[in-house]
Amino acid sequence: MSEHHSPRESLSPSAPATVAVFASPTSWIESAALDQCRRVAALDGMIHVAGMPDLHPGKGAPIGAAMASTVLYPFLVGSDIGCGIAVFPIRLRRVVPERLAARFPDLDRALDPERVADDPAWAVVPGDVPAGHLDGLGTVGRGNHFVELARVDTVFAPDHAQRLGLSTGDLVLVVHSGSRGLGERILRTHTEAHGAGPAADPADYLARHDEAVRWGSLNRRLLAARVAYALGAEPTEPVVDQCHNLVEVRDGVYLHRKGAAPGDGRDVLVAGTRGTASYLVAAHSGADANHSVAHGAGRKMSRADALRRGRAKHTVDELRRTPVGSLVVCGDRQLLFEEAPTAYKRIEQVIGDLVEHRLATPVATTIPLVTYKTPDVGTAPRSSERRDRRHGRGRS
């Protein structure tokens, strides 16, 4: 069942906070996600809950939501603090997706300072690793995380794209990853003592949270550098890098974002699927949307449903070659089905809702060429790498 509400409309006359869902009547929004918005709105101190058009149910809190409160709730940010999407320009001489897919490095293998001290990707680390957290450093993670080689396709705003140094035909690396176990450790420390309750010491939580946010951004740079070197290119600075799992203090209020990107004058890559375009947008959302925008297409199927339906509808080979002709590098067959393009909402609908509600303006699209999820089954890891995977490869 789907429900729809006009922005800034309270879902219940007795709700202490207002709830706005920025989706059109034709957009699919699960009632379970709306129920989670209601429950969040009833929390002590909650002021306003803004649901993005990619809104869907999460573990205890909705994904695709920005939630403003006078009280800091760590569970509203979740365990993957610092997760975000970055875009890095890359220059390659020849673009043959099949050959490039075979050259992607094993991004399940962590960068160990001793064992791989000579890896050139270390050059992008300016100093100490935040929180000293080395577990999973330089790895992409599971779930919906990925590293993608893509091509800039349609440019809607040439002047804006030019300011970012992008034009039609340019190549970019899109990196979606988070804090690889660090955020999970921070949340666990809180929940073991306080459950889903507020942070007992907001300043202490925020200090740890900020380290995880910095770690996630650094890790996206490391991932892009590892792939760039493997493909025979030089690493570049990101033209976009926005975190979508975080809390910020804004005008004396805690603004929690879970699967929602900052939308106050930022450039944001709203991720599509492995088989569709993604959209680079100029975000300009206001207070009604809690200064936020969508971060992706948003799931329309649970992982269990996607697995069950996908196995009845697709073969593994079909999912490794997408409708746009791109390749998916993924040795985990179950993940292939869970992350199939059909498991997600239509990215065009999500972007259309952002435009309709004046939250963002499209700048350009990117079309995937190679999307990396996990090492291919054809590239068996060495025994030392298998040990690395057993120890410290946190799930983001």
N, C-alpha and C positions, 0 to 999 in steps of 0.2 A: 504493500500500500504506500502511496506517496501523498505528502501534504505540501502545500505551498503557502508562503506568507509574504506579505509586502514588507519591505525593509522597515525596521524599527518597530514592528508590531509585536506586542507582548503575546506569548502563546497562551497565557492564562491570566485572568483578571487579578488573581491573587499573587502572581509571580513577583518576587521582589526585584527582579531585574528584567530589562527588556531583551527580546531576542529578535534578530533580523536574519532572514535567510535570503541571500542574494541569488535567487534562482528563478527562472521563468516557469510558467505553468507547464511547459513541455519538458522541463528537466526532471530527471528521475532523482528524487531525494527519498531515501528509505525512512520509514516512520521510526525505525530504531534509532537512527541518527538524530531525528527531531526529539525523541524521548530523552536522549542523552543531553541535548541542548537544554531541555526543560530542567533536568536534574542539576545541571551545572548552574542554571539561572537561580536555583533555589539555595545555593550555597551562601553561607554568611559572607557579607561584604561584596557580593557580586553586583556589578552595575549594568553590564551590557554584554551579550553574547552575539557575535556576528558569524553566521554560517556562510561559507563560500559556496560557489556552485559545484565544487567537487566534494562537498560534505558527504561523509559516510561514517558508519559506526567504528569506533575504536575500542581498545581495552579500557573501559571505565570512563572514557571521555571521547567526544567526537573528534574525528580527523577532518581537517579542512575548516577549522574554526579559530577565531580570535576572541579571547575572553578577558574582559577588563574587570578588575576587582580591587577593593581596598585591602584584601587579604591575599597573601602569596600561597598558592597551592602547587607544590612540585608535581603532583600527579597530572595536572593539566598540561604540563610540558611533555611528560612522559620520560621514557628511559633513553631515547636517542637524542639527548640534548646536543645541539650543534649541527644536526642534520641539515643539509642544504644542497643547492645546485649551483655549480660554477661553470662558466663558459670560457674556454681558452682558444684563441686563434692558433692554427697550426698550418705550416706550409709543407706540402709534399709534392714531389716531382711527378710521380705516377700514382694514379688512384685506381687500383684494381682490388675491389673489396675482398675477393677470395684470398689474394696474397697478403693483404694487410691483416685480415682476420687471423691468419696463421702466425703472424708476427707479434700479436699481443702478448705481453708477458703474463706470467702466472700471478695474478693479483689476489690470490689466496695466500701467497707466500709473503710473510711480513718482512719488512726491512729491519734486520737485526744490526745494531751498530757495530757489533764485533764480527759477525759472520759475513756480512756484506758491506763492510765499511768503505769499500771502493766503489759502490754504486754511485754513478754520477747524479742520481736524483737527490742525493743528500744536499746538493748545492742550494736547493730551494729552502732549506731549513736555516733561518737566519740566526738562531741561537738555541737555547734549550727547548726541548719538547715540552709543551704545557703539561703541568702536573707530573712530569717525568713518566708519562704513560706510554710505554713502548709496545704493549700488547696490541697486535693488529695494525701497527703503524704501516701505512702504505698499502693497506688492503681495502677492498671495496665493500665487503659485507654481503649479506643475503637480502631476502625480501625484494623490495622494489628498487634496490640500489643498482647502479650500473655505471660504466664508462662507455661513452658512445662517440664514435667518429661520425660527424654529420656534415652536411653541406648546406650552406645558406641558400634558400630557395627563393620564395617570394619576398620582396622588400616592399613594405607598405609605406614606410616613412624614410625615404632615402637620406634626408639630412640628419635624422637621428641616428640611423645606422652608420652613416659616415663618421659621426662623432665617436662612435664605438670602434671605428676602423673596419667595419664590415660592409660587404656588398655581395650581390648575387654571385654564387659560384664559389665563394670562399669556404674553406674548411675550418671546422671547429671541433674541439673535444668538449663534450658535455659530461660533467662528473657529478653524480648524485651519490653522496655518502655522508656518514655522520661520525659519531665519536667512538665507534668501535669498542664498546664495553665500558668506556669511562663514564658516560652519562648513565648507563645502567647501574654502575657502582654507586654513583651519587644518589640516584633515586632509591636504591635499595637501602642505603644508609638512613635515608629519611623514613621510608615506609616501615622498616623494622622497628622504629621507635614511635612513629606517629601515624602509620597507615596512610589513609587518603586525606588526613587532616592537614592544616596549614603548617608552613615552615615555622618551627619554634624560634629559629634565629635567621630571619630573612637575609641579613647581611652575610652570614656564613654561607648559606645556600647560594646566594648570588655570586659570591667569590668563586665557589667551586663550579657553578654553572658557567661563569665567564671563561674559566679555563677550558671547559668542554667545548664551548663555542669556538674558541681560538684553535683548539685541537682539530675540530672538524674542518675548519677552513684550511689549516696547514695540511691536513691529510688529503684534501681535494687537490692541493697544489702538488703534493708528492705523487698522487695517482696520475695526474696529467703529465708530470715530468717523466715518470716511468714509462708511460705509453709513448710519449713523444720520442724519447731516446730509442725505444724499441722499433719505432716506425721510421727512424732515421731523420728525425727533426729535432730542432732545438726547443726547449721549453719556453713558454711565454707567460706573461702575467694575465690573470683573468680579466675579461672585460665586464663580466657579471659574476658576482659571488654573493648569493643571498641565502641566509639561514632561514629555515621555516619551522624549526622546533626550538623555541626559546621564550624567555620572559624578559621584558624590558620595563623599566620604570619610566612612565610617561605622565607628566603633569601630576606627579604624586600618586599615580595609580599603577598597579601591576598589570601589565598587558601580556597575557599568556597567549602564545601562538603554538598550535599543534597542527602541522600540515597547512600552515598559512604563512605566506611570505610578507615581509614588510612592504606596504604599498604607498608610503608617503614620499613620492618623488623618486622612487628607485626603479632601476631596470631589472626585470625579473624574467627568468626563463621558466615558463609554465610547461612542464614536461607532458608530452603526449604518451604514446606507447611505443613498443619496439617496431610497430608496423604503421605508425602514423607520424604526421608532423608534430613538432613542438613549436611553441610560440614565444618569441621574445617580445615582451610588452613593456611599455612605459606606464608604470603604475602611478595613480594619482587619487587614491581613495581617501575618504574623509572619516570623520568621527563615527558616522552611522555604521561603517564597515570596520570600525576599530583600526583604521589606517592599515588595512591588510588586503591582500588579494589571494587568489587560488595558487596552489603550488604545483598542480598537475591535473590529469584527467579525472582522478578519483576512481576508486574501485566501485563497480556495480555488482560484483559477485564476491562472495567470500572465497578464501583459498580452497576450501573443501569443495565448494560448488564449481569453481573454475577447473579443479582437477577432475571432478566427476564428469562434467559436461565436455571438457576439452578432450578427454580420452575417448569419448563417444563420437566426437566430431572431427578431431585432427589427428594426424600422425606426427611423430617427432620431427621427421624431415620437413613437414609442412611448416612447423613452428620455427624451424631454423632458417627458413627463407620467407621473409615477410611479404605482405601485399605490395609494399613499395619497392621490393627487390633487394632489400638490405639483408645482411646476414646477422644471425644471433649466435654468439659464442657462449655456450652453456652446456657443461657436462652433466648438470643435474637435471635429469629428465622431469622429475616432479616439479621443479621450479619453472621449467619451460611451460608447463601447462598452467601453473598457478599465475604466471605472469603473461599469459597470452593476451594479445591485443583485445580480444573479445571479453576479457574479464574487467575491462575498464569502460568508463563512460566516453562518449564522443568528445574529443578535445575541442572540436569546432563549437559544440554546444556550450562548453564551459567558457570558452573565449567570448562567444556571443553574449553570454550572460554578464560577463565582466564589462563588455562594451555597453550593453543595454543599461546597466546600472551605473555607468560612468565611473567605473573603478580603474579602468586601464585602457590603453590604446595600443593596438598591435603595431610592432615595429618591423618584424620579419619572422619568417618561418625557417626552421631547420628540418632537413629530411635525413633520417638515419642511413648510414652506409654500413657500419659495423657496430653492433651493440654487444658489449662484453658483460656477462653476468658471472660466470664461473669458468675455470679452465675447462677446455674441451676434453672429452674422455680420451681423445687420442694422444694427449700430452700427459703421460703418467709422471707424477712427481717423484723426485729422488726420495730415498728413505729419510734423509734429514728434513726435507720439506714436509713429509707426512707427519713427522714429529712436531714441527712448527704448527701444523694445523690442529693437532690434538691439544696443544697447549696455548691458550691465550687468544684463540680466534673467536672473539666475542661476536655475538649476533647483534647487528644493529637494528 
